[in-house]
């Protein structure tokens, strides 16, 4: 990882933040793969497995609207450190989890860390990045997260299956894995404490404060909330659907994940540059269109190769959409209420993420295994129409180029 500099000014805080995000993301993909498998071994139903994914989003839903104003009053860094500390504690609890209840508690603690970490990270990026480079810098953070998840997932799954092939019990292999994941989480906490400075903008107390809630933000929150309901129900059920339909083991499913993970590790910064050049609306709409089309096709899959191709295309859509969404929030938010605006934006996402996995589990068990994927396709297409009709492209000034952080 290195800094690439376009102008004399550097951004060491953004560099340290991207490195910390890279390290703390190591277990993300592994948890996504193994929780449905490990949970099913512990006797969990589809609804209970969905609940384990919803548990991750429960705490952010409760605290994010309160956290945003706190960031605007007390600064970004204290909450960033609290979030990383939550991830460290979560890894320790995952290592000790041998029941569904303990898994749920670990997910709640992880959700607490997530609630503090990502709102702080997004707000810091919005503080540091210039208007014409916001998409790029948000893409760089996404890239760091995705690269960390790719490397951590590859190493973790290889180690997990090697331990099982060596005769180690699944519960013991799980414990060893998450003890190992505690180390990069601790390192990310250390790097942040030393390398990230406070970015809270100075404001004149006599100045009239910006309004944190605008019509445009409300529209985006509505779109994000409904599309999160549908999209977050898909991943945990995709594992179950393909195990049942294609009779594939988790190792084969993991191999189909890596092409998409590689795309996610190189595309976000480029997608960010795109949204800085052509605007925010079109990338958001394009990402939802792609997600809708791929979701319709998933129930007809008959091979793991088709899954790998389709999942890669779906992730291209997500990668195009996310930097545009986050930059849009920064474009319309006043600098004195950025934390509040990101608190509301991320609240909308996690509200949907609480409902989605549980609702998807019910559709899977009660209607049909294909129902969640068709529902997702309809909602994503509807979201793109709402963006087209109700969102206005924000207007930003064109300042000089600024420092960029790249990952190598």
C-alpha atoms as a printed R data frame, in Angstrom:
    type eleno elety resid chain resno       x       y       z
1   ATOM     1    CA   UNK     A     1   0.000   0.000   0.000
2   ATOM     2    CA   UNK     A     2   1.388   3.400  -0.905
3   ATOM     3    CA   UNK     A     3   0.387   6.997  -1.362
4   ATOM     4    CA   UNK     A     4   0.154   8.293  -4.895
5   ATOM     5    CA   UNK     A     5   0.472  12.061  -4.893
6   ATOM     6    CA   UNK     A     6  -0.904  14.426  -7.510
7   ATOM     7    CA   UNK     A     7  -0.109  17.597  -5.568
8   ATOM     8    CA   UNK     A     8   2.332  18.499  -2.766
9   ATOM     9    CA   UNK     A     9  -0.302  17.918  -0.052
10  ATOM    10    CA   UNK     A    10  -0.548  14.366   1.230
11  ATOM    11    CA   UNK     A    11  -3.369  12.674   3.102
12  ATOM    12    CA   UNK     A    12  -1.763  10.433   5.745
13  ATOM    13    CA   UNK     A    13  -5.077  10.008   7.569
14  ATOM    14    CA   UNK     A    14  -6.700   8.561   4.447
15  ATOM    15    CA   UNK     A    15  -3.695   6.290   3.910
16  ATOM    16    CA   UNK     A    16  -3.850   4.965   7.483
17  ATOM    17    CA   UNK     A    17  -7.626   4.619   7.313
18  ATOM    18    CA   UNK     A    18  -7.479   2.555   4.131
19  ATOM    19    CA   UNK     A    19  -4.816   0.292   5.639
20  ATOM    20    CA   UNK     A    20  -6.874  -0.193   8.812
21  ATOM    21    CA   UNK     A    21  -9.969  -1.011   6.730
22  ATOM    22    CA   UNK     A    22  -7.898  -3.507   4.734
23  ATOM    23    CA   UNK     A    23  -6.788  -5.362   7.876
24  ATOM    24    CA   UNK     A    24 -10.080  -5.359   9.765
25  ATOM    25    CA   UNK     A    25 -11.854  -6.798   6.694
26  ATOM    26    CA   UNK     A    26  -9.945 -10.107   6.680
27  ATOM    27    CA   UNK     A    27 -12.776 -12.196   8.208
28  ATOM    28    CA   UNK     A    28 -15.682 -10.651   6.287
29  ATOM    29    CA   UNK     A    29 -15.888 -13.154   3.441
30  ATOM    30    CA   UNK     A    30 -15.148 -16.112   5.702
31  ATOM    31    CA   UNK     A    31 -18.039 -15.204   7.996
32  ATOM    32    CA   UNK     A    32 -20.352 -14.869   5.014
33  ATOM    33    CA   UNK     A    33 -19.423 -18.337   3.782
34  ATOM    34    CA   UNK     A    34 -19.134 -20.234   7.029
35  ATOM    35    CA   UNK     A    35 -22.007 -18.872   9.119
36  ATOM    36    CA   UNK     A    36 -24.675 -20.624   6.976
37  ATOM    37    CA   UNK     A    37 -22.639 -23.856   7.005
38  ATOM    38    CA   UNK     A    38 -21.573 -23.710  10.664
39  ATOM    39    CA   UNK     A    39 -25.039 -22.548  11.713
40  ATOM    40    CA   UNK     A    40 -26.690 -25.420   9.869
41  ATOM    41    CA   UNK     A    41 -24.336 -27.872  11.608
42  ATOM    42    CA   UNK     A    42 -25.451 -26.388  14.927
43  ATOM    43    CA   UNK     A    43 -29.062 -27.076  13.922
44  ATOM    44    CA   UNK     A    44 -30.148 -23.644  12.667
45  ATOM    45    CA   UNK     A    45 -33.097 -23.282  10.280
46  ATOM    46    CA   UNK     A    46 -33.080 -20.950   7.268
47  ATOM    47    CA   UNK     A    47 -34.883 -18.305   9.339
48  ATOM    48    CA   UNK     A    48 -32.331 -18.639  12.164
49  ATOM    49    CA   UNK     A    49 -29.459 -18.360   9.700
50  ATOM    50    CA   UNK     A    50 -31.107 -15.273   8.259
51  ATOM    51    CA   UNK     A    51 -31.411 -13.936  11.804
52  ATOM    52    CA   UNK     A    52 -27.651 -14.322  12.295
53  ATOM    53    CA   UNK     A    53 -27.163 -12.024   9.323
54  ATOM    54    CA   UNK     A    54 -29.844  -9.629  10.596
55  ATOM    55    CA   UNK     A    55 -28.153  -9.517  14.007
56  ATOM    56    CA   UNK     A    56 -25.157  -7.840  12.362
57  ATOM    57    CA   UNK     A    57 -27.356  -4.920  11.338
58  ATOM    58    CA   UNK     A    58 -29.542  -4.627  14.439
59  ATOM    59    CA   UNK     A    59 -27.228  -2.412  16.508
60  ATOM    60    CA   UNK     A    60 -26.464   0.001  13.632
61  ATOM    61    CA   UNK     A    61 -30.197   0.521  13.121
62  ATOM    62    CA   UNK     A    62 -30.622   1.516  16.762
63  ATOM    63    CA   UNK     A    63 -27.555   3.730  17.217
64  ATOM    64    CA   UNK     A    64 -26.703   5.232  13.815
65  ATOM    65    CA   UNK     A    65 -29.224   8.128  13.991
66  ATOM    66    CA   UNK     A    66 -27.702   9.070  17.377
67  ATOM    67    CA   UNK     A    67 -24.093   8.531  16.328
68  ATOM    68    CA   UNK     A    68 -24.218  10.990  13.439
69  ATOM    69    CA   UNK     A    69 -24.858  14.102  15.564
70  ATOM    70    CA   UNK     A    70 -22.296  12.840  18.105
71  ATOM    71    CA   UNK     A    71 -19.640  12.743  15.371
72  ATOM    72    CA   UNK     A    72 -20.487  16.320  14.418
73  ATOM    73    CA   UNK     A    73 -20.076  17.460  18.028
74  ATOM    74    CA   UNK     A    74 -17.245  15.325  19.414
75  ATOM    75    CA   UNK     A    75 -15.192  14.393  16.360
76  ATOM    76    CA   UNK     A    76 -14.628  11.320  14.194
77  ATOM    77    CA   UNK     A    77 -11.599   9.561  15.639
78  ATOM    78    CA   UNK     A    78 -12.982   8.471  19.071
79  ATOM    79    CA   UNK     A    79 -15.848   6.646  17.388
80  ATOM    80    CA   UNK     A    80 -13.533   5.129  14.790
81  ATOM    81    CA   UNK     A    81 -11.407   3.638  17.589
82  ATOM    82    CA   UNK     A    82 -14.513   2.356  19.388
83  ATOM    83    CA   UNK     A    83 -15.628   0.633  16.202
84  ATOM    84    CA   UNK     A    84 -12.311  -1.126  15.682
85  ATOM    85    CA   UNK     A    85 -12.291  -2.192  19.344
86  ATOM    86    CA   UNK     A    86 -15.710  -3.750  18.787
87  ATOM    87    CA   UNK     A    87 -14.332  -5.814  15.921
88  ATOM    88    CA   UNK     A    88 -11.485  -7.078  18.120
89  ATOM    89    CA   UNK     A    89 -13.955  -8.176  20.803
90  ATOM    90    CA   UNK     A    90 -16.203  -9.785  18.182
91  ATOM    91    CA   UNK     A    91 -13.353 -11.938  16.840
92  ATOM    92    CA   UNK     A    92 -12.654 -13.186  20.362
93  ATOM    93    CA   UNK     A    93 -16.326 -14.040  20.876
94  ATOM    94    CA   UNK     A    94 -16.543 -15.812  17.514
95  ATOM    95    CA   UNK     A    95 -13.605 -17.973  18.568
96  ATOM    96    CA   UNK     A    96 -15.589 -19.023  21.665
97  ATOM    97    CA   UNK     A    97 -18.923 -19.589  19.867
98  ATOM    98    CA   UNK     A    98 -20.151 -23.178  19.898
99  ATOM    99    CA   UNK     A    99 -23.931 -22.541  20.006
100 ATOM   100    CA   UNK     A   100 -26.370 -20.518  17.916
101 ATOM   101    CA   UNK     A   101 -26.903 -18.161  20.856
102 ATOM   102    CA   UNK     A   102 -23.177 -17.406  21.177
103 ATOM   103    CA   UNK     A   103 -22.947 -16.873  17.437
104 ATOM   104    CA   UNK     A   104 -25.794 -14.374  17.679
105 ATOM   105    CA   UNK     A   105 -24.074 -12.505  20.531
106 ATOM   106    CA   UNK     A   106 -20.832 -12.343  18.563
107 ATOM   107    CA   UNK     A   107 -22.729 -10.975  15.569
108 ATOM   108    CA   UNK     A   108 -24.347  -8.321  17.768
109 ATOM   109    CA   UNK     A   109 -20.919  -7.239  19.035
110 ATOM   110    CA   UNK     A   110 -19.620  -7.197  15.471
111 ATOM   111    CA   UNK     A   111 -22.639  -5.077  14.568
112 ATOM   112    CA   UNK     A   112 -21.733  -2.647  17.359
113 ATOM   113    CA   UNK     A   113 -18.238  -2.278  15.940
114 ATOM   114    CA   UNK     A   114 -19.705  -1.883  12.476
115 ATOM   115    CA   UNK     A   115 -22.093   0.814  13.715
116 ATOM   116    CA   UNK     A   116 -19.214   2.966  14.974
117 ATOM   117    CA   UNK     A   117 -16.546   2.132  12.396
118 ATOM   118    CA   UNK     A   118 -18.083   2.733   9.007
119 ATOM   119    CA   UNK     A   119 -20.000   5.921   9.748
120 ATOM   120    CA   UNK     A   120 -16.744   7.362  11.124
121 ATOM   121    CA   UNK     A   121 -14.754   6.150   8.101
122 ATOM   122    CA   UNK     A   122 -17.234   7.561   5.561
123 ATOM   123    CA   UNK     A   123 -17.355  10.907   7.351
124 ATOM   124    CA   UNK     A   124 -13.545  11.140   7.467
125 ATOM   125    CA   UNK     A   125 -13.365  10.478   3.723
126 ATOM   126    CA   UNK     A   126 -15.979  13.176   3.101
127 ATOM   127    CA   UNK     A   127 -13.951  15.592   5.271
128 ATOM   128    CA   UNK     A   128 -10.626  14.890   3.545
129 ATOM   129    CA   UNK     A   129 -11.670  14.467  -0.096
130 ATOM   130    CA   UNK     A   130 -12.333  17.403  -2.391
131 ATOM   131    CA   UNK     A   131 -15.692  17.541  -4.167
132 ATOM   132    CA   UNK     A   132 -14.386  16.342  -7.534
133 ATOM   133    CA   UNK     A   133 -12.501  13.432  -5.954
134 ATOM   134    CA   UNK     A   134 -15.084  12.059  -3.541
135 ATOM   135    CA   UNK     A   135 -16.160   9.140  -5.690
136 ATOM   136    CA   UNK     A   136 -12.536   8.112  -6.167
137 ATOM   137    CA   UNK     A   137 -11.709   8.260  -2.460
138 ATOM   138    CA   UNK     A   138 -14.809   6.337  -1.426
139 ATOM   139    CA   UNK     A   139 -13.892   3.780  -4.082
140 ATOM   140    CA   UNK     A   140 -10.398   3.498  -2.589
141 ATOM   141    CA   UNK     A   141 -11.846   2.638   0.829
142 ATOM   142    CA   UNK     A   142 -14.161   0.066  -0.777
143 ATOM   143    CA   UNK     A   143 -11.158  -1.377  -2.591
144 ATOM   144    CA   UNK     A   144  -9.200  -1.690   0.660
145 ATOM   145    CA   UNK     A   145 -12.111  -3.502   2.316
146 ATOM   146    CA   UNK     A   146 -12.584  -5.846  -0.629
147 ATOM   147    CA   UNK     A   147  -8.879  -6.657  -0.929
148 ATOM   148    CA   UNK     A   148  -8.686  -7.412   2.763
149 ATOM   149    CA   UNK     A   149 -11.753  -9.638   2.524
150 ATOM   150    CA   UNK     A   150 -10.316 -11.428  -0.529
151 ATOM   151    CA   UNK     A   151  -6.966 -12.173   1.090
152 ATOM   152    CA   UNK     A   152  -8.464 -13.005   4.468
153 ATOM   153    CA   UNK     A   153 -11.129 -15.250   2.972
154 ATOM   154    CA   UNK     A   154  -8.653 -17.152   0.794
155 ATOM   155    CA   UNK     A   155  -6.251 -17.715   3.687
156 ATOM   156    CA   UNK     A   156  -9.031 -18.475   6.142
157 ATOM   157    CA   UNK     A   157 -10.904 -21.008   4.033
158 ATOM   158    CA   UNK     A   158  -7.688 -22.777   2.986
159 ATOM   159    CA   UNK     A   159  -6.671 -23.045   6.644
160 ATOM   160    CA   UNK     A   160 -10.163 -24.127   7.714
161 ATOM   161    CA   UNK     A   161 -10.411 -26.960   5.195
162 ATOM   162    CA   UNK     A   162  -6.798 -28.003   5.769
163 ATOM   163    CA   UNK     A   163  -7.530 -28.359   9.473
164 ATOM   164    CA   UNK     A   164 -10.642 -30.413   8.766
165 ATOM   165    CA   UNK     A   165  -8.765 -32.658   6.316
166 ATOM   166    CA   UNK     A   166  -6.165 -33.176   9.022
167 ATOM   167    CA   UNK     A   167  -8.882 -34.551  11.300
168 ATOM   168    CA   UNK     A   168  -9.496 -31.421  13.379
169 ATOM   169    CA   UNK     A   169 -13.108 -31.094  14.493
170 ATOM   170    CA   UNK     A   170 -15.130 -28.359  12.804
171 ATOM   171    CA   UNK     A   171 -15.681 -26.472  16.078
172 ATOM   172    CA   UNK     A   172 -11.953 -26.534  16.837
173 ATOM   173    CA   UNK     A   173 -11.062 -25.360  13.330
174 ATOM   174    CA   UNK     A   174 -13.563 -22.517  13.740
175 ATOM   175    CA   UNK     A   175 -11.927 -21.466  17.028
176 ATOM   176    CA   UNK     A   176  -8.394 -21.512  15.595
177 ATOM   177    CA   UNK     A   177  -9.525 -19.464  12.616
178 ATOM   178    CA   UNK     A   178 -11.021 -16.639  14.652
179 ATOM   179    CA   UNK     A   179  -8.161 -16.512  17.104
180 ATOM   180    CA   UNK     A   180  -5.999 -15.840  14.047
181 ATOM   181    CA   UNK     A   181  -8.396 -13.161  12.766
182 ATOM   182    CA   UNK     A   182  -8.053 -11.303  16.068
183 ATOM   183    CA   UNK     A   183  -4.457 -10.346  15.193
184 ATOM   184    CA   UNK     A   184  -5.110  -8.155  12.107
185 ATOM   185    CA   UNK     A   185  -8.032  -6.555  13.947
186 ATOM   186    CA   UNK     A   186  -5.660  -5.543  16.748
187 ATOM   187    CA   UNK     A   187  -3.142  -4.233  14.216
188 ATOM   188    CA   UNK     A   188  -5.809  -2.105  12.526
189 ATOM   189    CA   UNK     A   189  -6.673  -0.577  15.910
190 ATOM   190    CA   UNK     A   190  -2.997   0.294  16.506
191 ATOM   191    CA   UNK     A   191  -2.534   1.826  13.037
192 ATOM   192    CA   UNK     A   192  -5.627   3.977  13.439
193 ATOM   193    CA   UNK     A   193  -4.647   5.217  16.880
194 ATOM   194    CA   UNK     A   194  -1.260   6.365  15.533
195 ATOM   195    CA   UNK     A   195  -1.986   7.370  11.949
196 ATOM   196    CA   UNK     A   196  -5.478   8.891  11.698
197 ATOM   197    CA   UNK     A   197  -5.902  12.479  12.862
198 ATOM   198    CA   UNK     A   198  -9.126  14.237  13.780
199 ATOM   199    CA   UNK     A   199 -10.866  15.693  10.700
200 ATOM   200    CA   UNK     A   200 -13.851  17.452  12.290
201 ATOM   201    CA   UNK     A   201 -14.109  20.791  10.398
202 ATOM   202    CA   UNK     A   202 -13.894  23.988  12.403
203 ATOM   203    CA   UNK     A   203 -17.112  25.997  12.197
204 ATOM   204    CA   UNK     A   204 -18.094  29.457  13.339
205 ATOM   205    CA   UNK     A   205 -20.641  29.052  16.187
206 ATOM   206    CA   UNK     A   206 -22.434  32.157  14.858
207 ATOM   207    CA   UNK     A   207 -22.947  30.485  11.487
208 ATOM   208    CA   UNK     A   208 -26.378  29.048  10.719
209 ATOM   209    CA   UNK     A   209 -26.116  25.265  10.801
210 ATOM   210    CA   UNK     A   210 -26.895  23.289   7.693
211 ATOM   211    CA   UNK     A   211 -30.009  21.148   7.580
212 ATOM   212    CA   UNK     A   212 -29.016  17.467   7.926
213 ATOM   213    CA   UNK     A   213 -32.234  16.226   6.303
214 ATOM   214    CA   UNK     A   214 -33.147  17.271   2.788
215 ATOM   215    CA   UNK     A   215 -35.699  15.970   0.313
216 ATOM   216    CA   UNK     A   216 -32.902  14.453  -1.746
217 ATOM   217    CA   UNK     A   217 -31.463  12.601   1.252
218 ATOM   218    CA   UNK     A   218 -34.926  11.279   2.176
219 ATOM   219    CA   UNK     A   219 -35.383   9.930  -1.352
220 ATOM   220    CA   UNK     A   220 -31.974   8.245  -1.292
221 ATOM   221    CA   UNK     A   221 -32.705   6.786   2.160
222 ATOM   222    CA   UNK     A   222 -35.952   5.320   0.836
223 ATOM   223    CA   UNK     A   223 -34.218   3.718  -2.146
224 ATOM   224    CA   UNK     A   224 -31.352   2.402  -0.010
225 ATOM   225    CA   UNK     A   225 -33.743   0.967   2.582
226 ATOM   226    CA   UNK     A   226 -35.950  -1.010   0.187
227 ATOM   227    CA   UNK     A   227 -33.064  -2.247  -1.954
228 ATOM   228    CA   UNK     A   228 -31.190  -3.328   1.192
229 ATOM   229    CA   UNK     A   229 -34.191  -5.414   2.256
230 ATOM   230    CA   UNK     A   230 -34.084  -7.336  -1.010
231 ATOM   231    CA   UNK     A   231 -30.338  -7.533  -1.632
232 ATOM   232    CA   UNK     A   232 -29.324  -8.596   1.892
233 ATOM   233    CA   UNK     A   233 -31.735 -11.528   1.799
234 ATOM   234    CA   UNK     A   234 -29.973 -13.049  -1.205
235 ATOM   235    CA   UNK     A   235 -26.447 -13.920  -0.060
236 ATOM   236    CA   UNK     A   236 -27.134 -16.235   2.938
237 ATOM   237    CA   UNK     A   237 -29.857 -17.994   0.960
238 ATOM   238    CA   UNK     A   238 -27.690 -18.306  -2.146
239 ATOM   239    CA   UNK     A   239 -25.395 -20.637  -0.221
240 ATOM   240    CA   UNK     A   240 -28.324 -22.821   0.857
241 ATOM   241    CA   UNK     A   241 -29.982 -22.670  -2.577
242 ATOM   242    CA   UNK     A   242 -26.870 -23.824  -4.402
243 ATOM   243    CA   UNK     A   243 -26.044 -26.507  -1.857
244 ATOM   244    CA   UNK     A   244 -29.532 -27.916  -2.334
245 ATOM   245    CA   UNK     A   245 -29.802 -27.424  -6.110
246 ATOM   246    CA   UNK     A   246 -26.237 -28.102  -7.278
247 ATOM   247    CA   UNK     A   247 -25.174 -30.292  -4.319
248 ATOM   248    CA   UNK     A   248 -21.951 -28.298  -4.088
249 ATOM   249    CA   UNK     A   249 -19.835 -28.275  -0.965
250 ATOM   250    CA   UNK     A   250 -18.644 -25.042   0.606
251 ATOM   251    CA   UNK     A   251 -15.161 -25.413  -0.921
252 ATOM   252    CA   UNK     A   252 -16.547 -25.436  -4.465
253 ATOM   253    CA   UNK     A   253 -18.862 -22.538  -3.681
254 ATOM   254    CA   UNK     A   254 -15.905 -20.571  -2.330
255 ATOM   255    CA   UNK     A   255 -14.020 -21.028  -5.600
256 ATOM   256    CA   UNK     A   256 -16.923 -19.472  -7.498
257 ATOM   257    CA   UNK     A   257 -16.734 -16.457  -5.180
258 ATOM   258    CA   UNK     A   258 -13.144 -15.488  -5.978
259 ATOM   259    CA   UNK     A   259 -13.632 -14.052  -9.507
260 ATOM   260    CA   UNK     A   260 -16.214 -11.623  -8.088
261 ATOM   261    CA   UNK     A   261 -13.972 -10.874  -5.109
262 ATOM   262    CA   UNK     A   262 -11.077 -10.064  -7.427
263 ATOM   263    CA   UNK     A   263 -13.275  -7.670  -9.408
264 ATOM   264    CA   UNK     A   264 -14.303  -5.990  -6.154
265 ATOM   265    CA   UNK     A   265 -10.647  -5.555  -5.205
266 ATOM   266    CA   UNK     A   266  -9.697  -3.572  -8.335
267 ATOM   267    CA   UNK     A   267 -12.852  -1.893  -9.647
268 ATOM   268    CA   UNK     A   268 -14.121   0.477  -6.876
269 ATOM   269    CA   UNK     A   269 -11.554   3.258  -7.359
270 ATOM   270    CA   UNK     A   270 -12.147   3.159 -11.093
271 ATOM   271    CA   UNK     A   271 -15.907   3.260 -10.521
272 ATOM   272    CA   UNK     A   272 -15.301   6.193  -8.196
273 ATOM   273    CA   UNK     A   273 -13.435   8.069 -10.927
274 ATOM   274    CA   UNK     A   274 -16.349   7.337 -13.258
275 ATOM   275    CA   UNK     A   275 -18.913   8.844 -10.900
276 ATOM   276    CA   UNK     A   276 -16.697  11.915 -10.426
277 ATOM   277    CA   UNK     A   277 -16.763  12.403 -14.207
278 ATOM   278    CA   UNK     A   278 -20.333  11.535 -15.239
279 ATOM   279    CA   UNK     A   279 -22.281  12.238 -12.055
280 ATOM   280    CA   UNK     A   280 -23.940  10.182  -9.344
281 ATOM   281    CA   UNK     A   281 -27.356   9.175 -10.741
282 ATOM   282    CA   UNK     A   282 -26.329   7.104 -13.745
283 ATOM   283    CA   UNK     A   283 -23.878   4.837 -11.853
284 ATOM   284    CA   UNK     A   284 -26.477   4.255  -9.125
285 ATOM   285    CA   UNK     A   285 -29.142   3.320 -11.672
286 ATOM   286    CA   UNK     A   286 -26.794   1.131 -13.710
287 ATOM   287    CA   UNK     A   287 -25.728  -0.807 -10.624
288 ATOM   288    CA   UNK     A   288 -29.350  -1.543  -9.686
289 ATOM   289    CA   UNK     A   289 -30.217  -2.615 -13.248
290 ATOM   290    CA   UNK     A   290 -27.336  -5.070 -13.307
291 ATOM   291    CA   UNK     A   291 -28.299  -6.472  -9.903
292 ATOM   292    CA   UNK     A   292 -31.912  -6.900 -10.989
293 ATOM   293    CA   UNK     A   293 -31.064  -8.822 -14.165
294 ATOM   294    CA   UNK     A   294 -28.609 -11.166 -12.446
295 ATOM   295    CA   UNK     A   295 -31.046 -11.895  -9.600
296 ATOM   296    CA   UNK     A   296 -33.699 -13.040 -12.099
297 ATOM   297    CA   UNK     A   297 -31.237 -15.495 -13.646
298 ATOM   298    CA   UNK     A   298 -29.926 -17.095 -10.423
299 ATOM   299    CA   UNK     A   299 -32.789 -19.627  -9.951
300 ATOM   300    CA   UNK     A   300 -32.115 -21.071 -13.408
301 ATOM   301    CA   UNK     A   301 -28.432 -21.805 -12.715
302 ATOM   302    CA   UNK     A   302 -27.307 -25.336 -13.442
303 ATOM   303    CA   UNK     A   303 -23.540 -25.085 -12.977
304 ATOM   304    CA   UNK     A   304 -20.983 -23.483 -10.706
305 ATOM   305    CA   UNK     A   305 -19.287 -21.875 -13.711
306 ATOM   306    CA   UNK     A   306 -22.524 -20.049 -14.531
307 ATOM   307    CA   UNK     A   307 -22.713 -18.942 -10.898
308 ATOM   308    CA   UNK     A   308 -19.157 -17.569 -11.015
309 ATOM   309    CA   UNK     A   309 -19.915 -15.544 -14.149
310 ATOM   310    CA   UNK     A   310 -23.270 -14.282 -12.892
311 ATOM   311    CA   UNK     A   311 -22.011 -13.389  -9.439
312 ATOM   312    CA   UNK     A   312 -19.106 -11.472 -10.971
313 ATOM   313    CA   UNK     A   313 -21.521  -9.442 -13.099
314 ATOM   314    CA   UNK     A   314 -23.742  -8.764 -10.062
315 ATOM   315    CA   UNK     A   315 -20.752  -7.489  -8.099
316 ATOM   316    CA   UNK     A   316 -19.775  -5.163 -10.931
317 ATOM   317    CA   UNK     A   317 -23.187  -3.563 -10.461
318 ATOM   318    CA   UNK     A   318 -22.723  -3.152  -6.707
319 ATOM   319    CA   UNK     A   319 -19.216  -1.787  -7.175
320 ATOM   320    CA   UNK     A   320 -20.451   0.844  -9.605
321 ATOM   321    CA   UNK     A   321 -23.309   1.918  -7.335
322 ATOM   322    CA   UNK     A   322 -21.761   2.243  -3.859
323 ATOM   323    CA   UNK     A   323 -19.134   4.999  -4.444
324 ATOM   324    CA   UNK     A   324 -21.792   7.053  -6.236
325 ATOM   325    CA   UNK     A   325 -24.220   6.757  -3.317
326 ATOM   326    CA   UNK     A   326 -21.652   7.769  -0.706
327 ATOM   327    CA   UNK     A   327 -20.317  10.650  -2.777
328 ATOM   328    CA   UNK     A   328 -23.893  11.846  -3.351
329 ATOM   329    CA   UNK     A   329 -24.437  12.126   0.416
330 ATOM   330    CA   UNK     A   330 -21.224  14.145   0.763
331 ATOM   331    CA   UNK     A   331 -22.284  16.403  -2.126
332 ATOM   332    CA   UNK     A   332 -25.612  17.367  -0.538
333 ATOM   333    CA   UNK     A   333 -24.520  17.518   3.133
334 ATOM   334    CA   UNK     A   334 -23.105  20.631   4.785
335 ATOM   335    CA   UNK     A   335 -19.669  20.134   6.332
336 ATOM   336    CA   UNK     A   336 -21.082  20.788   9.812
337 ATOM   337    CA   UNK     A   337 -23.650  17.951   9.530
338 ATOM   338    CA   UNK     A   338 -21.769  15.294   7.564
339 ATOM   339    CA   UNK     A   339 -21.797  12.859  10.462
340 ATOM   340    CA   UNK     A   340 -25.549  13.291  10.885
341 ATOM   341    CA   UNK     A   341 -26.174  12.830   7.153
342 ATOM   342    CA   UNK     A   342 -24.079   9.661   6.996
343 ATOM   343    CA   UNK     A   343 -25.784   8.430  10.149
344 ATOM   344    CA   UNK     A   344 -29.159   8.711   8.432
345 ATOM   345    CA   UNK     A   345 -27.912   7.221   5.154
346 ATOM   346    CA   UNK     A   346 -26.330   4.202   6.826
347 ATOM   347    CA   UNK     A   347 -29.353   3.848   9.136
348 ATOM   348    CA   UNK     A   348 -31.510   3.352   6.036
349 ATOM   349    CA   UNK     A   349 -29.174   0.641   4.750
350 ATOM   350    CA   UNK     A   350 -29.059  -1.273   8.008
351 ATOM   351    CA   UNK     A   351 -32.805  -0.978   8.565
352 ATOM   352    CA   UNK     A   352 -33.234  -2.895   5.346
353 ATOM   353    CA   UNK     A   353 -30.449  -5.291   6.292
354 ATOM   354    CA   UNK     A   354 -32.255  -6.211   9.530
355 ATOM   355    CA   UNK     A   355 -35.483  -7.047   7.741
356 ATOM   356    CA   UNK     A   356 -34.075  -8.626   4.573
357 ATOM   357    CA   UNK     A   357 -32.413 -11.850   5.762
358 ATOM   358    CA   UNK     A   358 -35.336 -12.810   8.023
359 ATOM   359    CA   UNK     A   359 -37.933 -12.012   5.357
360 ATOM   360    CA   UNK     A   360 -35.838 -13.860   2.788
361 ATOM   361    CA   UNK     A   361 -35.642 -16.914   5.057
362 ATOM   362    CA   UNK     A   362 -39.428 -16.897   5.330
363 ATOM   363    CA   UNK     A   363 -39.823 -16.638   1.540
364 ATOM   364    CA   UNK     A   364 -37.291 -19.470   1.102
365 ATOM   365    CA   UNK     A   365 -39.027 -21.786   3.606
366 ATOM   366    CA   UNK     A   366 -42.674 -20.851   3.008
367 ATOM   367    CA   UNK     A   367 -43.006 -19.850  -0.669
368 ATOM   368    CA   UNK     A   368 -40.141 -21.353  -2.686
369 ATOM   369    CA   UNK     A   369 -36.336 -21.288  -2.804
370 ATOM   370    CA   UNK     A   370 -36.567 -19.075  -5.915
371 ATOM   371    CA   UNK     A   371 -38.903 -16.464  -4.411
372 ATOM   372    CA   UNK     A   372 -36.240 -14.287  -2.674
373 ATOM   373    CA   UNK     A   373 -34.296 -13.877  -5.922
374 ATOM   374    CA   UNK     A   374 -37.334 -12.808  -7.947
375 ATOM   375    CA   UNK     A   375 -38.387 -10.417  -5.184
376 ATOM   376    CA   UNK     A   376 -34.891  -8.904  -5.179
377 ATOM   377    CA   UNK     A   377 -34.997  -8.374  -8.953
378 ATOM   378    CA   UNK     A   378 -38.316  -6.503  -8.774
379 ATOM   379    CA   UNK     A   379 -37.197  -4.252  -5.910
380 ATOM   380    CA   UNK     A   380 -33.838  -3.352  -7.474
381 ATOM   381    CA   UNK     A   381 -35.526  -2.355 -10.737
382 ATOM   382    CA   UNK     A   382 -38.073  -0.269  -8.813
383 ATOM   383    CA   UNK     A   383 -35.209   1.433  -6.957
384 ATOM   384    CA   UNK     A   384 -33.573   2.452 -10.238
385 ATOM   385    CA   UNK     A   385 -36.845   4.016 -11.383
386 ATOM   386    CA   UNK     A   386 -37.150   6.007  -8.142
387 ATOM   387    CA   UNK     A   387 -33.617   7.356  -8.605
388 ATOM   388    CA   UNK     A   388 -34.379   8.322 -12.194
389 ATOM   389    CA   UNK     A   389 -37.543  10.223 -11.300
390 ATOM   390    CA   UNK     A   390 -36.852  11.794  -7.909
391 ATOM   391    CA   UNK     A   391 -33.102  12.362  -7.477
392 ATOM   392    CA   UNK     A   392 -31.412  15.466  -8.866
393 ATOM   393    CA   UNK     A   393 -27.785  15.472  -9.911
394 ATOM   394    CA   UNK     A   394 -25.840  17.594  -7.362
395 ATOM   395    CA   UNK     A   395 -23.702  20.472  -8.623
396 ATOM   396    CA   UNK     A   396 -20.152  20.703  -7.302
397 ATOM   397    CA   UNK     A   397 -17.324  23.130  -7.834
398 ATOM   398    CA   UNK     A   398 -14.172  22.091  -9.669
399 ATOM   399    CA   UNK     A   399 -11.174  22.596  -7.334
400 ATOM   400    CA   UNK     A   400  -7.613  21.618  -8.160
401 ATOM   401    CA   UNK     A   401  -6.575  17.941  -7.980
402 ATOM   402    CA   UNK     A   402  -5.684  16.612  -4.553
403 ATOM   403    CA   UNK     A   403  -3.828  13.735  -2.980
404 ATOM   404    CA   UNK     A   404  -5.081  10.269  -3.808
405 ATOM   405    CA   UNK     A   405  -4.487   7.034  -1.964
406 ATOM   406    CA   UNK     A   406  -3.896   3.920  -4.004
407 ATOM   407    CA   UNK     A   407  -3.433   0.347  -2.892
408 ATOM   408    CA   UNK     A   408  -0.670  -1.718  -4.416
